């Protein structure tokens, strides 16, 4: 079974600075998707960025980028120019898929990010 | 409305009550999910429905009873719950099959905060 580990329960960053959130996973599959989700105090989980395992290029979405190291099974999220609105719980997730089981996500424990003004 | 909507947002119930959580998705997806989110724990997948058919039940106690009358609606019927069932219950939807560029990511509702007294 796949497992996802986020070793940083809490992180903090100064506004306008850069922060990196860590995520490692364990799998025997060769093709899969990885996601970072954000859950602000409003509670709705919002997709931040996705990475397909067979693509070597790291995904980027505006101020959010990932460092995907497939061999090391590492998938970290970098937030540049941090803003107050980035404060949230961030979850790393691994997508597995099966013909009968379909698409489902396994989540890490989450990292609570605080942005200090 | 767009996206995934959940009602009620907050629910307080006694251990002998019967209540239901409702989820509705307007994204044209064919799979719906119930997740349980407790403090300091990863999200736990409870149920998965594909085309209104339950495809996974992760050893959830029978006091939780899901119902999926069509691909747009999902219910979670609750009866004789325990205080440890207090949590945030998240509904999500996705495309079940990952083909044609579909990444299988989940789209979440804002959750129903359940408190069992």
HADDOCK unambig.tbl for C-alpha pairs under 7 A between the chains (distance, minus, plus):
assign (segid A and resid 43 and name CA) (segid B and resid 110 and name CA) 5.39 0.50 0.50
assign (segid A and resid 43 and name CA) (segid B and resid 111 and name CA) 6.69 0.50 0.50
assign (segid A and resid 44 and name CA) (segid B and resid 108 and name CA) 6.39 0.50 0.50
assign (segid A and resid 44 and name CA) (segid B and resid 109 and name CA) 5.81 0.50 0.50
assign (segid A and resid 44 and name CA) (segid B and resid 110 and name CA) 4.12 0.50 0.50
assign (segid A and resid 44 and name CA) (segid B and resid 111 and name CA) 6.83 0.50 0.50
assign (segid A and resid 45 and name CA) (segid B and resid 108 and name CA) 5.72 0.50 0.50
assign (segid A and resid 101 and name CA) (segid B and resid 55 and name CA) 6.35 0.50 0.50
assign (segid A and resid 102 and name CA) (segid B and resid 96 and name CA) 5.17 0.50 0.50
assign (segid A and resid 102 and name CA) (segid B and resid 97 and name CA) 6.06 0.50 0.50
assign (segid A and resid 103 and name CA) (segid B and resid 96 and name CA) 5.45 0.50 0.50
assign (segid A and resid 103 and name CA) (segid B and resid 97 and name CA) 6.74 0.50 0.50
assign (segid A and resid 103 and name CA) (segid B and resid 104 and name CA) 5.67 0.50 0.50
assign (segid A and resid 107 and name CA) (segid B and resid 42 and name CA) 6.06 0.50 0.50
assign (segid A and resid 107 and name CA) (segid B and resid 43 and name CA) 6.11 0.50 0.50
assign (segid A and resid 108 and name CA) (segid B and resid 42 and name CA) 5.62 0.50 0.50
assign (segid A and resid 109 and name CA) (segid B and resid 41 and name CA) 5.74 0.50 0.50
assign (segid A and resid 109 and name CA) (segid B and resid 42 and name CA) 4.25 0.50 0.50
